């Protein structure tokens, strides 16, 4: 397990730069191989095997690939919800109906995102999910997730909490991104599991 630094020494911004730098050097073959491994591991999760609705996302660039997993879930008859970024960084949601249902959307100077092109269901649609697949850059041994810093998924998690919804929270990462400790803030909440190409790790609440 790689340790990128103790919280007292490395803030979130520095840690994000380090992790993104590592990702930027990954080859297309490595990304593709990891995506296949992630899909295979994730599909065996009981949380996904029993799910009727899964909120997920479409990976971009060298993020751990999700499309193979999305297609496999859809083939099972699972309703897959995908996010659409709103101007205030909150997330609306739409249904995934295959790659033809995706459109590339440019948000300012950021990397273009693949978003659902169909009907928008509203930010609250995520509360119907049995499982939520969260993007991230790292997860530590307590289940604390480091995101990209935009706050979109902090809002999602807060919305789920306010609604009393308790979906399984799962992060998809590369093996080296399960680290010893990431800095945390008061609003941060632990996830239930992390899936990497080589395996699954679960976290106990408060553990």
N, C-alpha and C positions, 0 to 999 in steps of 0.2 A: 504494500500500500504506500503510495507516494504521499509525503507530507509537504505541502507548499508553504508552510509557515504557521506559527502560532498566532492567534487572533490579536495579541498585544503588539505584534510586530508587522503584521500584514493586513491592511484594510481591504475591504471588498473590491475597491477599484484596482488596486495593485494585483490582487489575486485574479481578477477577471482578465487583466492584460496578459498575465502569465499563461492562463489556461487557453485563451483565444490564440495566443502565439503558437502554442503546441498544436492546436487544431488546424491552424493555417498551413502547417507543414505536412498534413496528412495527404497521401496520394488518393486518387480516385479509386484505385483498387482496394486500399485499406478501408475507405469509407463504405464501399459496396460490400465488402466481406463482413464488416461490422454490422451493417444493416441486416444482412441475412441472419447473422447470429442473434441480433436483438429480437427480430421477429420470431424466431424459433423459441427463444427463451420466454418471451412475453406471452406467446400464445398458450403456453402451458400454465400460466398463472391462474389459480382458481378464481381470482378476482376478475379476470377477463373471460374465463371460460363460462362463468355464470352471468356475465353482464348482458343486459339488453340494450343499454345505451352507454357509449364510451365517448367522452370528450377528449379529443386528441389535438394534433397540430401537424402541419406539413413541414418537414425539415428542409432547410435551405443551406447551401454551401457545404461546409464540412461538418455540420451538425450530425449527430448520430441519426442515420436514415430511418424514416418512419413509413414511407409509402408502401413497402412490402407488408408491413404490419396492418396498415389501414385497409389494404385490399383483402387481406386474409380475414380480418374482422368482418368486413362487409360481406364476404363470401359466406360467412357463418350466419348471416342474417342479423348482425348487430347494427344498430343505428349508430353511426359515427358522426359526431358533431365536430366541426372545425371552426377556429376563431377567425374573426375579421377585425383588424385593428381600427379603433375609433380615434378621432382627433385628440381626445383627452387621454389616450393610452389605455382606456378600458377596452374590453373585448365584447363584440357581438358574436353571434354564432349562426352557422348554417350547416346543412346536412351534406355529407360527402356522398356523391353518387358516382365515384370513379374519377380517374384523372381528367376526363373530359369536362368535369364539373368544376375544375379549378381555373382561376385566372390569376395572372401576375399583377400585383398591385404595388406601385412605388409610393412609399410614404416619406416624402421629403428627401433628405440625402441618405436615407438608410438603404440597406439591401432590400430589393424587391421581395415581397412575400407572396406565397401561393395561398389564395383564399377561396372559399366557396363562392361560386357565382350565382347561386340560387337565392331563394327567399331568406331574408334575415329573420331570425327567431327571437332576437332580443338578448341582452346580457344575462337575463335570468334563466335562459334555457339550460345553462350549465348545471343548474340545481337538480335537473332530472337525470343526470348521469349516475350510473352505478360505479364507474371508475373514471378518473381523470388522469390522463397522461400529461405530465408537466415537462416542459423543456427546462434545461438547466446547464450549468457549467461544472458543477461539482455537488456532491453530497458527502457529509461527514459521517463519522461512526455513530452519531446520535440521530441521524436522519435529517439534519438541517440542510436545506438546499440553498445553493448560491445561484441566483438567476443573473440575467444580463443587466439588470439595474433599471429597467423601464417602469417597473411597478405593475405591469398588466396582470401578472398572475398573483401578486399580493392582493389585488382587488378581487380576483376570482376566489381566492381562498377566504377572504373576508366575507364575500357574498354567500359562499357555501355555509360559513359559520352562522351568519345572520339568519339564514333560511332553515337552520337545523338539519341541513343535508350532510350526510356522512359517507360520501363515496370513497373508494380506495384511491389513495394518492400515490402515483407511481412515477418515478423519474427514469428517463432513458439516457444512459451515459456510456462513454468509453471506460474501459477497465481502470485506467490511470486516474480517472476523475472521481473515484471514491477515495477521499482523503481523510486524514486524521481529524482535522478541525477546520471549519470555516467561520469567519466572523459572523455574528448574529446581532440582530436588532430586536427591539421589543415586539415588533409586529410579526417577526418570522415564526413560522410554524413547521414542525417536522412532518416529513412524508412517511408513508407506511412501508414503501419498498423502493429499491433501486434495481433496475435491470441493466446489465452490461452484456456484451457478447459472450462472456465466459460464465455468467451465472446471475443469481438473484440473491439479494440481501434484504432481509426484513428488519424493521425497527420496532421496538416495543415503546408504547407511549410513555414518555418520561424516562426512557432508558438510555 
